[in-house]
Amino acid sequence: MLRFLLRRSLGAIAILLIISAVTFFLFYAIPRNPALLSCGKGVCTDDQLAIVEHNLGIDKPILQQYWEYMVGIFAGREFPAGNCPAPCLGFSFRDNRPVLDTILDRLPVTVSLAIGGAVVFLVLGLAFGMLAAWRRGTLVDRTMSSASLVLSSAQIYFLGPLALALLVYNNQILPQPKYTAFTEDPWGWSAGLLLPWLVLATIFTANYTRMARATLIEQLQEDHVRTARAKGMSGRVVFFRHAWRGSLIPIVTIFGVDLGSLFGGAMITEYTFTLHGLGKLAVDSVTKSDLPMLMGVMLFAALMIVVFNIIIDACYALIDPRVRLS
C-alpha cells in the first residue's frame, strides 16, 4: 500500500507539473501581450503598460517567467507591490494581495457547499439506486429511472433561479442563501446553505441513482452472486453482502472526481446563489482579467482533483478484497 501511494503521489506531481506548464503558457505565452488584458487595450500609455508588465513579471523570457513562478511556489517571491511568501501562487494586483491568501479566504465557502451537497446526493442517490435495482422491472423502478433521466438533464442555472423564486422570494419557505461560519453559528451555516445543497444535489442525485442501479443490476448477474444464491442465501443477504459491495468501485471512482471538482469550486452554483467561494472567484477573475488569480484557482482545483483521485484509489482495497495494490 505504501509503495502504491508513493507511486501515485509521484505521478500526481508529474501531472500537476504538466497542468501548470500548459495553463501558464496558455495564459502568458499565447496572448500577444497579457498586460493588455489587465490594463485594458487603449487605456494604458506605453509607460503604464511597462509598469503592468513589470508587476506581472512578464517583461522577461517566457521560460524564465515559468521557472520563477514554480520556484515561488516553494520559496516565495518578491513583487513590486509586496511580498508573496511560500507557497506563492502569484500576486493579484487587482486585490493587492497574494493569490493564496484570497483562495484560503474563499475556501471555507466552497468546502461547506461541497461537503453538504455531497452528503445529500450520495445518500439519496445510492438509496434510490438500490431501491430501483431491488425492485427492478416494477413501477417503482420505472418511476425512479424516468425521474433520474429527466433531472439529470436539468441545469443548475435553471433550477437555481426557479428554486429561489418558489422557495425564497415568493413563499419564504427557506431563508436567503448565504454563508455563515460553522464555528460561529452551526444552525445559520446549515440553513443558509440548505437551498444550494438541495439544488446542487438534485442533478448529482439523479446521476448516482442511474449509476447505482446499473452497477447493482450488473453485479447481480456475476458468477459469485449466482453461486451465493445457489448455496441457499436469502435475496437480502446476496444483495447487500455480495452485489452491493462489488458495485461500489465505479461509484466511488466517479464520486472522487465529482468531490474533487466541487472542492475546486462549483462555479455555476456559487454564482447563482451569490456565494463567495472558489467558483465565483474564478468567474470574477475572468471578468476582471486577473490572470494571476485565475491561474492560482485553476492550479488549486487541479490539485484537489488529483488528491481526491489518490484517496479514492487507496480506498479500493478496503471496498473490494479482490483488488490488490502493490
SEKELO-987547 format. One record per atom (N, C-alpha, C): residue number from 0; z, y, x. Coordinates in steps of 0.2 Angstrom, whole numbers. Layout:
// SEKELO-987547
NUM_Z_Y_X
...
//
This chain:
// SEKELO-987547
0_0_-6_4
0_0_0_0
0_0_6_4
1_4_6_10
1_4_12_14
1_-2_13_17
2_-5_8_20
2_-12_9_23
2_-17_11_18
3_-17_9_12
3_-21_12_7
3_-20_19_5
4_-14_21_5
4_-13_28_3
4_-15_33_9
5_-14_30_15
5_-16_34_21
5_-24_34_21
6_-27_29_20
6_-34_29_20
6_-37_34_14
7_-34_34_8
7_-36_38_3
7_-34_45_5
8_-29_47_8
8_-27_53_10
8_-32_56_15
9_-34_52_20
9_-39_54_25
9_-46_56_21
10_-48_51_16
10_-54_53_13
10_-53_59_8
11_-47_60_6
11_-46_66_2
11_-47_73_6
12_-44_72_12
12_-45_78_16
12_-53_79_18
13_-56_74_19
13_-64_75_21
13_-67_78_15
14_-65_75_9
14_-68_78_3
14_-67_85_2
15_-61_87_3
15_-59_94_2
15_-62_99_7
16_-63_96_13
16_-67_100_18
16_-74_101_16
17_-77_96_13
17_-84_97_11
17_-84_102_5
18_-80_101_0
18_-80_106_-5
18_-78_113_-3
19_-74_114_2
19_-73_121_4
19_-79_124_8
20_-82_119_12
20_-88_122_15
20_-94_124_10
21_-95_119_5
21_-100_121_0
21_-99_127_-4
22_-92_127_-6
22_-90_133_-10
22_-91_139_-6
23_-88_139_0
23_-88_145_4
23_-95_148_5
24_-100_143_7
24_-107_145_8
24_-110_147_2
25_-109_145_-4
25_-112_147_-10
25_-110_154_-11
26_-103_156_-10
26_-101_162_-12
26_-103_168_-6
27_-102_166_0
27_-103_171_5
27_-109_170_9
28_-113_165_9
28_-119_165_13
28_-126_166_9
29_-126_163_3
29_-132_163_-2
29_-133_170_-4
30_-128_174_-7
30_-129_181_-9
30_-131_185_-3
31_-136_190_-4
31_-138_194_1
31_-133_198_5
32_-128_201_1
32_-123_204_3
32_-117_203_-2
33_-112_199_-1
33_-107_198_-6
33_-103_204_-7
34_-103_209_-2
34_-99_215_-3
34_-101_219_-9
35_-108_219_-10
35_-111_222_-16
35_-108_220_-23
36_-106_213_-23
36_-103_211_-29
36_-96_214_-30
37_-92_215_-25
37_-86_218_-26
37_-86_226_-26
38_-91_229_-23
38_-91_236_-23
38_-95_239_-29
39_-100_235_-31
39_-105_237_-36
39_-111_241_-33
40_-117_238_-35
40_-123_240_-32
40_-124_247_-34
41_-126_251_-30
41_-127_258_-31
41_-121_263_-32
42_-115_260_-31
42_-109_263_-32
42_-106_266_-25
43_-106_261_-21
43_-103_262_-14
43_-108_266_-9
44_-106_270_-5
44_-110_273_0
44_-110_268_6
45_-114_269_11
45_-115_264_16
45_-108_264_20
46_-105_269_21
46_-98_269_24
46_-93_265_20
47_-93_266_13
47_-89_262_9
47_-90_255_9
48_-97_253_9
48_-99_246_9
48_-97_243_16
49_-97_247_21
49_-95_244_28
49_-88_242_28
50_-84_246_24
50_-76_245_24
50_-75_239_20
51_-79_238_14
51_-78_232_10
51_-80_226_14
52_-85_226_17
52_-87_220_22
52_-82_219_27
53_-79_224_30
53_-73_223_35
53_-67_220_31
54_-65_222_26
54_-60_220_22
54_-61_213_20
55_-67_211_18
55_-68_204_16
55_-69_199_22
56_-70_202_27
56_-71_198_33
56_-78_195_34
57_-83_199_30
57_-90_196_30
57_-94_200_35
58_-91_204_39
58_-95_208_44
58_-96_204_51
59_-95_197_50
59_-95_193_56
59_-100_187_54
60_-103_183_59
60_-107_177_58
60_-104_173_53
61_-108_170_49
61_-105_165_43
61_-101_160_45
62_-103_156_51
62_-99_151_54
62_-92_153_56
63_-92_159_59
63_-85_162_61
63_-81_164_55
64_-84_166_50
64_-81_168_44
64_-77_161_41
65_-81_156_41
65_-78_150_38
65_-73_147_42
66_-74_147_49
66_-69_145_54
66_-62_149_53
67_-63_155_52
67_-57_160_51
67_-53_158_45
68_-57_157_40
68_-55_155_33
68_-51_149_33
69_-53_143_36
69_-50_137_37
69_-44_138_41
70_-44_141_47
70_-38_142_51
70_-33_146_47
71_-35_151_43
71_-30_154_39
71_-26_150_35
72_-29_145_32
72_-25_140_28
72_-19_137_31
73_-20_136_38
73_-14_133_41
73_-10_138_45
74_-13_143_48
74_-10_148_52
74_-9_155_49
75_-12_156_44
75_-11_163_41
75_-16_167_44
76_-17_173_41
76_-22_178_43
76_-20_185_42
77_-22_190_46
77_-21_197_45
77_-27_200_43
78_-26_204_37
78_-31_208_34
78_-30_215_35
79_-35_220_34
79_-33_227_35
79_-28_229_29
80_-28_226_23
80_-24_228_18
80_-17_225_18
81_-16_220_23
81_-9_217_23
81_-10_210_26
82_-4_207_27
82_-3_200_30
82_-4_195_25
83_-7_189_27
83_-8_184_22
83_-5_177_26
84_2_176_24
84_5_170_28
84_2_163_26
85_3_159_30
85_0_152_29
85_4_149_23
86_1_145_19
86_-6_143_18
86_-10_149_15
87_-14_152_18
87_-18_158_16
87_-25_156_13
88_-26_157_7
88_-32_155_3
88_-36_162_3
89_-35_167_6
89_-38_173_6
89_-34_179_3
90_-37_185_3
90_-33_191_1
90_-37_194_-4
91_-34_195_-10
91_-38_198_-15
91_-37_206_-15
92_-42_209_-14
92_-42_217_-13
92_-42_220_-20
93_-43_216_-25
93_-43_219_-32
93_-35_219_-34
94_-31_214_-32
94_-24_214_-34
94_-20_216_-28
95_-23_217_-22
95_-20_219_-16
95_-14_215_-14
96_-15_208_-15
96_-10_203_-13
96_-14_197_-11
97_-10_192_-7
97_-13_186_-6
97_-15_182_-12
98_-20_178_-11
98_-23_174_-17
98_-18_169_-19
99_-15_165_-14
99_-10_160_-16
99_-4_163_-20
100_-2_169_-19
100_4_172_-22
100_2_172_-30
101_-4_175_-31
101_-6_175_-38
101_-7_168_-41
102_-10_164_-38
102_-10_157_-40
102_-4_154_-42
103_1_155_-38
103_8_152_-39
103_11_156_-45
104_10_162_-46
104_12_165_-52
104_9_163_-58
105_3_161_-58
105_0_158_-64
105_1_151_-65
106_3_147_-60
106_3_140_-61
106_8_138_-66
107_14_140_-67
107_18_138_-72
107_15_138_-79
108_11_143_-81
108_7_143_-87
108_3_137_-88
109_-1_136_-83
109_-6_130_-83
109_-3_123_-83
110_3_123_-79
110_7_116_-79
110_10_115_-86
111_12_120_-89
111_15_119_-95
111_10_117_-101
112_4_120_-100
112_-1_118_-105
112_-3_111_-104
113_-4_110_-97
113_-7_103_-96
113_-2_97_-98
114_4_98_-96
114_9_93_-97
114_10_92_-105
115_11_97_-108
115_12_97_-115
115_6_94_-119
116_0_96_-117
116_-6_94_-120
116_-7_86_-119
117_-6_85_-112
117_-7_78_-110
117_-3_73_-114
118_4_75_-115
118_8_70_-118
118_6_69_-125
119_4_74_-129
119_1_74_-136
119_-5_70_-136
120_-10_71_-132
120_-16_67_-133
120_-16_60_-130
121_-12_59_-125
121_-11_52_-123
121_-7_48_-128
122_-2_50_-131
122_2_46_-135
122_-2_45_-142
123_-5_50_-145
123_-9_50_-151
123_-15_46_-150
124_-19_47_-144
124_-25_44_-143
124_-24_36_-142
125_-19_34_-138
125_-18_27_-137
125_-15_24_-143
126_-11_27_-147
126_-9_24_-153
126_-14_23_-158
127_-18_28_-159
127_-24_27_-164
127_-29_22_-162
128_-30_22_-155
128_-35_17_-152
128_-32_10_-153
129_-26_9_-152
129_-23_2_-153
129_-23_0_-160
130_-22_5_-165
130_-22_3_-172
130_-29_1_-174
131_-34_5_-172
131_-41_4_-173
131_-43_-3_-171
132_-41_-5_-165
132_-43_-11_-162
132_-39_-17_-165
133_-33_-16_-167
133_-29_-21_-170
133_-32_-22_-177
134_-34_-17_-181
134_-37_-18_-187
134_-45_-17_-187
135_-47_-20_-182
135_-55_-20_-181
135_-59_-22_-187
136_-63_-18_-189
136_-68_-20_-195
136_-65_-18_-202
137_-59_-16_-202
137_-56_-14_-208
137_-57_-6_-210
138_-55_-4_-215
138_-56_3_-217
138_-52_8_-212
139_-47_6_-210
139_-43_9_-205
139_-47_10_-199
140_-50_5_-196
140_-54_6_-190
140_-60_10_-191
141_-64_9_-197
141_-69_14_-198
141_-68_21_-199
142_-62_22_-202
142_-60_29_-203
142_-58_32_-197
143_-54_29_-192
143_-52_32_-186
143_-58_33_-181
144_-63_28_-181
144_-68_28_-177
144_-73_34_-179
145_-74_35_-186
145_-78_41_-188
145_-75_47_-186
146_-68_48_-188
146_-64_54_-186
146_-65_56_-179
147_-64_51_-175
147_-64_52_-167
147_-71_54_-165
148_-76_52_-168
148_-83_53_-166
148_-84_61_-168
149_-82_63_-174
149_-83_70_-176
149_-79_75_-172
150_-72_73_-171
150_-68_78_-167
150_-70_78_-160
151_-72_73_-157
151_-74_73_-150
151_-80_78_-149
152_-84_79_-154
152_-90_83_-153
152_-88_91_-155
153_-82_92_-157
153_-80_99_-158
153_-78_102_-151
154_-78_109_-151
154_-77_113_-145
154_-70_117_-146
155_-67_118_-141
155_-61_122_-141
155_-62_129_-143
156_-68_132_-141
156_-69_139_-143
156_-71_140_-151
157_-72_134_-154
157_-72_134_-161
157_-66_132_-165
158_-62_127_-162
158_-56_125_-165
158_-51_130_-164
159_-51_133_-158
159_-45_138_-157
159_-45_144_-161
160_-50_148_-162
160_-50_154_-167
160_-49_151_-174
161_-52_146_-176
161_-50_143_-183
161_-43_142_-184
162_-40_138_-179
162_-33_137_-179
162_-29_143_-179
163_-30_148_-175
163_-27_154_-175
163_-27_158_-182
164_-33_158_-185
164_-34_161_-191
164_-30_158_-197
165_-30_151_-197
165_-27_147_-203
165_-20_147_-202
166_-17_145_-196
166_-10_144_-194
166_-6_150_-192
167_-9_155_-189
167_-5_160_-187
167_-6_167_-191
168_-13_169_-191
168_-14_176_-194
168_-13_176_-201
169_-16_171_-205
169_-16_171_-212
169_-10_168_-215
170_-7_163_-213
170_-2_159_-216
170_5_159_-212
171_5_162_-206
171_11_162_-202
171_15_156_-202
172_11_150_-201
172_14_143_-201
172_17_142_-194
173_13_144_-189
173_15_144_-182
173_16_151_-179
174_20_151_-174
174_20_158_-170
174_14_160_-166
175_13_166_-164
175_8_168_-160
175_9_165_-153
176_3_161_-151
176_4_158_-144
176_6_163_-139
177_10_161_-134
177_12_165_-129
177_16_160_-124
178_17_162_-118
178_21_158_-113
178_28_161_-112
179_33_157_-112
179_40_159_-111
179_42_154_-106
180_45_156_-100
180_48_151_-95
180_52_146_-98
181_52_140_-97
181_56_135_-99
181_63_136_-98
182_64_138_-92
182_71_139_-90
182_75_145_-93
183_71_149_-96
183_74_155_-100
183_75_153_-107
184_70_150_-110
184_71_148_-117
184_66_142_-119
185_69_136_-118
185_66_130_-120
185_62_130_-127
186_66_132_-132
186_63_132_-138
186_57_137_-139
187_58_143_-136
187_52_148_-136
187_46_145_-132
188_48_142_-127
188_42_139_-122
188_38_134_-127
189_41_129_-130
189_38_124_-134
189_34_127_-140
190_38_132_-143
190_35_135_-149
190_29_139_-148
191_29_143_-142
191_24_147_-140
191_17_143_-138
192_18_137_-136
192_13_133_-133
192_11_127_-138
193_14_127_-144
193_13_121_-148
193_6_122_-151
194_3_127_-153
194_-4_128_-156
194_-9_126_-150
195_-8_129_-144
195_-13_127_-139
195_-13_120_-137
196_-7_117_-137
196_-6_110_-136
196_-10_106_-141
197_-9_107_-148
197_-12_104_-153
197_-20_104_-153
198_-22_110_-151
198_-30_112_-151
198_-33_108_-145
199_-29_109_-139
199_-32_105_-133
199_-32_98_-134
200_-26_95_-138
200_-26_88_-138
200_-30_85_-144
201_-33_89_-148
201_-37_87_-153
201_-43_83_-151
202_-47_87_-146
202_-53_84_-143
202_-51_78_-139
203_-46_79_-134
203_-44_73_-130
203_-42_67_-134
204_-38_68_-139
204_-36_63_-143
204_-41_58_-146
205_-47_62_-148
205_-52_58_-151
205_-56_54_-146
206_-56_57_-139
206_-60_53_-134
206_-55_47_-132
207_-49_48_-132
207_-45_42_-130
207_-44_37_-135
208_-45_39_-141
208_-45_34_-147
208_-51_30_-146
209_-56_33_-145
209_-63_29_-144
209_-62_24_-138
210_-60_27_-133
210_-59_23_-126
210_-54_17_-127
211_-48_19_-130
211_-43_14_-130
211_-46_8_-135
212_-49_10_-140
212_-52_5_-145
212_-57_0_-141
213_-62_4_-138
213_-67_0_-135
213_-64_-5_-129
214_-60_-2_-125
214_-57_-7_-120
214_-53_-12_-122
215_-49_-11_-128
215_-45_-16_-131
215_-49_-22_-134
216_-54_-20_-137
216_-59_-25_-140
216_-62_-29_-135
217_-64_-26_-129
217_-67_-29_-123
217_-62_-34_-120
218_-56_-32_-120
218_-51_-36_-117
218_-49_-42_-121
219_-50_-41_-128
219_-48_-47_-132
219_-53_-53_-132
220_-59_-51_-129
220_-64_-56_-128
220_-64_-60_-121
221_-59_-58_-117
221_-58_-60_-110
221_-56_-68_-110
222_-57_-71_-105
222_-55_-78_-105
222_-48_-79_-105
223_-44_-75_-101
223_-37_-76_-101
223_-34_-75_-108
224_-37_-70_-112
224_-34_-69_-118
224_-35_-75_-123
225_-41_-78_-123
225_-43_-83_-127
225_-39_-89_-125
226_-37_-90_-118
226_-33_-95_-116
226_-26_-94_-119
227_-23_-88_-119
227_-17_-87_-122
227_-16_-89_-129
228_-22_-87_-133
228_-22_-89_-140
228_-22_-97_-141
229_-26_-100_-136
229_-26_-107_-137
229_-20_-111_-135
230_-15_-107_-131
230_-9_-110_-130
230_-4_-109_-136
231_-6_-106_-141
231_-2_-105_-147
231_2_-99_-147
232_1_-94_-143
232_4_-87_-143
232_2_-84_-149
233_7_-80_-152
233_5_-76_-158
233_1_-70_-156
234_-3_-68_-161
234_-8_-62_-160
234_-4_-56_-157
235_2_-55_-159
235_5_-49_-157
235_7_-49_-149
236_9_-55_-147
236_10_-56_-140
236_4_-56_-136
237_-1_-59_-138
237_-8_-59_-135
237_-10_-52_-134
238_-9_-48_-140
238_-12_-41_-140
238_-8_-36_-135
239_-2_-37_-135
239_2_-32_-131
239_3_-34_-124
240_4_-41_-123
240_6_-43_-116
240_0_-44_-112
241_-6_-46_-115
241_-11_-48_-111
241_-17_-43_-112
242_-19_-42_-118
242_-25_-37_-119
242_-23_-30_-117
243_-18_-28_-120
243_-16_-21_-119
243_-15_-19_-112
244_-12_-23_-108
244_-11_-21_-101
244_-17_-21_-97
245_-22_-25_-98
245_-28_-25_-95
245_-33_-20_-96
246_-32_-17_-102
246_-36_-12_-105
246_-34_-5_-102
247_-28_-4_-98
247_-26_2_-96
247_-30_5_-90
248_-33_0_-86
248_-36_3_-80
248_-41_8_-81
249_-46_7_-86
249_-51_13_-87
249_-48_19_-90
250_-43_18_-94
250_-39_24_-97
250_-36_28_-92
251_-32_24_-88
251_-28_28_-83
251_-33_32_-78
252_-39_29_-76
252_-44_32_-72
252_-46_39_-75
253_-48_38_-81
253_-50_45_-85
253_-44_50_-85
254_-38_47_-87
254_-33_51_-88
254_-31_55_-81
255_-32_52_-75
255_-31_55_-69
255_-36_61_-68
256_-42_60_-70
256_-47_65_-69
256_-46_71_-74
257_-44_69_-80
257_-43_74_-85
257_-36_78_-83
258_-31_75_-81
258_-25_79_-79
258_-26_83_-73
259_-30_81_-68
259_-31_85_-63
259_-35_91_-64
260_-40_90_-69
260_-44_96_-71
260_-39_101_-75
261_-35_98_-79
261_-31_103_-83
261_-26_107_-78
262_-23_103_-73
262_-19_107_-68
262_-23_112_-64
263_-29_111_-64
263_-33_116_-60
263_-35_122_-65
264_-34_121_-71
264_-35_127_-76
264_-39_125_-82
265_-36_125_-88
265_-40_124_-94
265_-43_131_-96
266_-49_132_-93
266_-52_139_-94
266_-53_141_-101
267_-56_137_-105
267_-58_139_-112
267_-51_140_-116
268_-47_135_-115
268_-41_135_-119
268_-36_141_-118
269_-35_143_-111
269_-31_148_-109
269_-35_155_-111
270_-41_155_-111
270_-44_162_-113
270_-44_163_-120
271_-45_157_-124
271_-45_158_-131
271_-38_160_-134
272_-33_158_-131
272_-26_159_-133
272_-23_165_-129
273_-26_168_-124
273_-24_173_-120
273_-18_171_-116
274_-18_165_-113
274_-13_163_-109
274_-15_164_-102
275_-11_167_-98
275_-12_169_-91
275_-11_164_-86
276_-15_159_-86
276_-14_153_-82
276_-20_153_-77
277_-21_148_-73
277_-26_147_-68
277_-33_148_-71
278_-34_145_-77
278_-41_145_-80
278_-43_152_-82
279_-38_156_-85
279_-40_163_-86
279_-41_167_-80
280_-37_165_-75
280_-38_169_-68
280_-45_168_-66
281_-47_162_-66
281_-54_160_-64
281_-59_165_-68
282_-58_165_-74
282_-63_169_-78
282_-63_176_-76
283_-57_179_-76
283_-56_186_-74
283_-58_187_-67
284_-58_182_-62
284_-61_183_-56
284_-68_184_-56
285_-71_180_-60
285_-79_181_-61
285_-81_188_-64
286_-77_190_-69
286_-79_197_-72
286_-77_202_-67
287_-72_201_-63
287_-71_207_-58
287_-74_206_-51
288_-78_201_-51
288_-82_199_-44
288_-77_199_-38
289_-71_196_-40
289_-66_195_-35
289_-67_188_-31
290_-71_188_-26
290_-73_182_-23
290_-68_178_-20
291_-63_181_-16
291_-58_178_-13
291_-53_174_-18
292_-52_177_-24
292_-48_174_-29
292_-51_168_-32
293_-58_169_-33
293_-62_164_-36
293_-62_158_-32
294_-63_159_-25
294_-63_154_-20
294_-57_150_-20
295_-51_154_-20
295_-45_151_-20
295_-43_146_-26
296_-45_149_-32
296_-44_145_-38
296_-48_138_-38
297_-54_139_-36
297_-58_133_-35
297_-56_128_-30
298_-53_130_-25
298_-51_125_-20
298_-44_122_-22
299_-40_126_-26
299_-34_123_-29
299_-35_118_-34
300_-40_120_-38
300_-42_115_-44
300_-45_109_-41
301_-49_109_-35
301_-52_103_-32
301_-46_99_-29
302_-41_102_-26
302_-35_99_-23
302_-31_95_-29
303_-30_98_-34
303_-27_95_-40
303_-31_88_-42
304_-37_89_-43
304_-41_83_-45
304_-41_77_-40
305_-41_79_-33
305_-41_74_-28
305_-34_71_-28
306_-29_75_-28
306_-22_72_-28
306_-20_67_-34
307_-22_69_-40
307_-21_65_-45
307_-25_59_-45
308_-31_59_-42
308_-35_53_-41
308_-32_48_-37
309_-28_51_-31
309_-25_46_-27
309_-19_43_-30
310_-15_47_-34
310_-9_44_-38
310_-12_39_-43
311_-17_40_-46
311_-19_35_-51
311_-22_29_-48
312_-25_29_-42
312_-27_23_-38
312_-21_19_-36
313_-16_23_-34
313_-10_19_-32
313_-6_16_-38
314_-7_18_-44
314_-4_15_-50
314_-8_9_-52
315_-14_8_-49
315_-17_2_-52
315_-13_-5_-51
316_-10_-5_-45
316_-7_-12_-43
316_-1_-13_-48
317_2_-7_-50
317_8_-8_-55
317_5_-10_-62
318_-1_-8_-64
318_-3_-10_-70
318_-6_-17_-71
319_-10_-18_-66
319_-14_-25_-66
319_-12_-28_-59
320_-9_-34_-60
320_-7_-38_-54
320_-13_-41_-50
321_-19_-41_-54
321_-25_-44_-50
321_-28_-39_-45
322_-26_-33_-46
322_-28_-28_-41
322_-24_-28_-35
323_-27_-28_-29
323_-23_-29_-23
323_-26_-23_-18
324_-21_-19_-16
324_-23_-13_-12
324_-21_-15_-5
325_-25_-15_0
325_-24_-16_7
325_-27_-11_11
//
